[in-house]
């Protein structure tokens, strides 16, 4: 992702990777980060660059992580993403 807040996003994603590590296989990790990237790209496409903040970007990442975790717990991830 290209954003002036890449440093903050990278910091958060390292923490997320540590937290989700027990749930990851190679496939799940790939699909997980694909989902995060898609959510960030969608966010960035709607928010003008001068109005985008690190806080909002991190909230997007955390919301998507929460949603994916819920799908994992329900047994719907990663297959539901590709349907």
Secondary structure, DSSP 8 states (H G I E B T S, - for coil): ---TTHHHHHHHHHHHHHHHGGG--HHHHHHHHHHHHHHHHHHHHHS-GGG--HHHHHHHHHHHHHHHHHHHHHT-TTGGGG-
